[in-house]
Each structure stands twice: as structure tokens, then as C-alpha cells.
Amino acid sequence: MVSAAPAYPGTGHPTATGSPVTPSTGSPAASPSAVSSNAKPAKPTAPTTQPATQPATQSAIIDAKVVQAPQDQNVAGSIVGLSAGSRSGVAVGDLFWVLSKPDSEQDNKQSIEQSTIVGHGEIFVVTEDRSAGRLYVSQTNSASSANSALTSASPSIPTSQPAEIVSDQTVVILHRESLSALRDHLPTGATIHGKIARVAPGRLTAWIDVNANAGLRMGDSLLITRKGVPLSRGRIGVLNWDAALTTLEPLVGNALPEPGDSVELWPAPADARWGRVATTILKVVDTPNAPGQGAQISIAGSVAEGITVDRLVDVYRGRKYLGTARIVEVSGPNSIAEMVVSASRMREAPRRQQPELWPVEGDRAIVRAPGGDVGGNTNVVNTPPGPLLVAVFQITGGYCLLATGEPDGVKEGETFLVRRQDPDDPAIWHDVAQLTIKKVEVDHAGAQIKPLTSQVAPLRVWDMAERQVPGIEPWRTVGIIESVDPASRTAVVAANPGSSVAVGEVVSCIPAGDAAASGTIVIYKDSDRLILYAPQGWADDITSLLQARVDAPQAAKR
């Protein structure tokens, strides 16, 4: 059977249905006096474990037409009149994009399929039935140079050509206030990224280069890193559409944040939905009383992030699974976990022979969501099962062992599914085997193997198995990005016909290699094309998304 891609870090994205979303309301602005430049850092709160659903899309994307073309077609700041106003939900500050118009009624169908962004800007005047937008740049679609090579070989994807903005062209408007709610649906592996712009005297606060336009909210927790290593955590104390100020709480004693250091929303929205914490290894030492045979890792995060003793941790280098660890000590601001050698690649060779199989500083650590009575915390006993991706670390005939156990809330009778990419088409995933849990221990679970296909190799050690949970839609590949426009922060997707993707939905863009996934918003759709928008902070470099795989939640097909 062919199915969705599993939820590897940055590559797959279980999402739930049936739980409410609480969107932000009103302006995000806060008085500068709310947090002084030397305020004491606030303590982040523990993430919620409740899932969230995609928000209603009607208010996020608004359709309109050009009713008055700009007088000067070649000057940034020119004014264009639009057919939608406050009755349609348009507000000052909303973003808009103008699509090219069909040349004639006869060519209408073909032209719509090849429509491109010919202008974009921001709404600055709104009446009940009309609005006016100011163009950021001239209407030339300034796509990256890499596009020409792609589009010349793909007749269905038009090359970028200067085009005139005229009456009756299609316009899509993104309601800016919706970004705060949409960010909660960023896919697994994606978060909001930025940089420190300026550190205040006293080094207790810093201004950052992302703000409410990225979907940030007052009180959001942030992680400040340098070359992937955490330095501080912070919390948004001042926020508006132009600026954001974060507090700074040191995580290490030998380095302080500086301008240019990376900032990310932490925990990432997908992790916060399920109570996971994606963090980084700060230090690796030999396991006490077993030098050279095991390792203890120190990770950023503690009780403030909801981390408790006995929770299991997955360690990755890029997208490669290295092993599983168990939390043995929690003492802010960091925690200590001990590698479970039997369920980790390090068991294959001593560190001196194959160091690439052992964890090192800077590796990614994902603290799993609590699924049972973990560390004596009886408040999570009845936590519903959530997404879980674990390694198969031993196979004996028709039976295997999985790197999961009681702390994950796994029960006898549950099923896991192993999926693997097709060797000839990486956009296709095959269902390899169904694993039914027969026995659950503290740090592993035994399962019976049911093969599902002969098209790819059978189950093997270090395959990843995904928990099957009713009500969670799998994310499937719906297309490939064929071109990007850095100026308007948009991308054009050659979409699979029949894929179920809604305008206003958040989808995942997954580049080749180890690059992290990025979230984007569908702002336009036709039969075989999508146009995506990447808000500020959602994609570091939109040109890196060329040829990226696009995944979206789809109803499972069995």
C-alpha cells in the first residue's frame, strides 16, 4: 500500500481534528513601558498538550478584484483600488497580491492556470465596500534566477514577465490578524525564526527582527542560539507590527547573546500542541560506572517546559535517528538524560571507532509528550494518545522491539505503521509493515509484525514506526515547488490533481537534505497549481524552497 510520509523531524506532520483554536484578538501592540529594557526575565510556562485544528479559512483569505489600476505602473508606492472593504473583513495593514489577468475570454482557462503574481503590497485605506493598497514594488515578478531554468523546461509553469496591472484582475488579501492563529498550525519541524537585532544595556533584554507580522504573541517563549547551541531563553514583553522585545534568561555560563544570534519560537507550535519539547544537546559525558559503554546528555529545558523524570527523548543529527534516552534529572534551566544503549545506534561500535553513531553537542533532542503516569505526575494519566515516531531496534522472526514504553502511554493492542520512500520516486511512500503491540515495558515495547507490501524491502532494524491514532489525519505529498518570488515571498506549486488542499490552509515545504521544514499559507488554488505565501520568520530563505516537497493533511485512503 502507498501512504503518507511519517513524521520524521521536519518531514512529516500528524495533526488532530476536533479541538478548538483560540485565535488572538485585537492588536498585538504593547506599551513600551510594559517591559523596560532591563526588566527581569519572566519564567516560561509549560506548553499545552491539547491539540489544535486548522482555523476557519474564510476570514484569513479574502477574494477581490482590481477596480482601479495604478496610474504609474513602474513606481513602488503606487496605489491600486480593490473591490473588497470592511464588510468583507479587510483591514488596514492586510497584505494583498494581484494575479495576472486572462488575455481574452477564449484563453480564460489556460491563462488562469498560468496566472502569476504581478503586484503585491499592503492595504492602507478601507471603506465599507472598497479598499486601497500601496504596492511595495513595481508589478514585475522578480523571481529568483533559478526559476528560469525550471520554467523553461516546464511549459505549465510560466516564466516571470513584466505585466500590467489592469481592472478586473484577481486579488487575494491575507487578513493580517489571522497570522497569530495560523502560526499555531505550523507543521512538525517548523517554527518562527529570527535574529537578535540589538541587545539592551545590562543584557537582560534584546530587540529581535521578527514581530507580530510573523504571528508572534505577547508572552511567547523564545530560544536564543548560536550555531545551534542554546545560549538563553526569553519571553516576548513588547510587541507590535514593527518591533518585538524579548527578555533574556541565560542557559549557559560562558556566553551571552549578541546581535546576529538566532531566535526561534520555542517550543515550536507542533510540539506545543502535543506536549513535546524540541531542544539541543549542551554536553555529553560517559555514563557513570560504565565508561565507553554509554552516555549521559545535558539538554536545554526543565520543569518550566514541562520536562519530568522518566520521559523518553529521541536524539537526531539532522534527520538521522541516533537513539533514545531517558530523563534522569531535572534541575533548571537544564535536564540530564541517559542514553538507552540497546535502542541507540551507539551500540553498534565504541565511540572511538564510529563517533558518528554517538551523540555530540549540538545534536537535536526531542522530549516526547507524556502519555502516562510519568515521574509521579498523575495529571497526565488520562492524556489522550498523540503522534509518536519510534525506532525498530530488534527483529526476531515475526516479532520486533520498539524504542517506546510505559512513559509514552503505549498500550497492548495499539498499532504502529512503518512507511518507507519508494526508491524511484521519493514523493511516494509505501506501507511496509503493521506492528501490533503485545508487551509494554519501561523503555521498550514488543510487537507482532504484519508485512504489508513486497514492493520494497521488508522491515529492518532502525526503520521508524508511526503510532496510528484515530482522528489524526496523515500528511501526504500534494506537489512540488516549481518557482519562487523572493520579492512577494510567494512560491508556485505544481500540485497533484485531486489533492485536498484549502485556500487559507497551512502546508509544509520540505527541502531536500537535512534542511528544516518551513510553513507556508495557501493563498490561491486552481486544478493543478497552488500559490503559497511564507510570512516573515516562517522561511529563512524562500529561494531554498525551490523543488521542495509540499505536504498537507489529507484524509487517509486505505
Helices and strands as residue ranges (DSSP letters): E 2-3, E 15-16, G 32-34, E 61-68, E 79-82, G 86-88, E 95-99, H 108-113, E 117-126, E 131-135, H 146-152, E 170-174, G 176-178, H 179-182, G 183-185, E 193-199, E 205-208, G 212-214, E 221-226, E 229-239, E 244-247, E 249-250, E 262-265, H 269-274, E 277-286, E 295-300, G 303-305, E 312-317, E 320-331, E 334-339, G 341-343, G 345-348, G 355-357, E 364-367, G 378-380, E 389-396, E 399-402, G 406-408, E 415-421, E 429-440, E 445-451, E 464-467, E 472-473, E 475-485, E 490-495, E 506-510, E 518-525, E 529-533, G 542-545, E 549-553
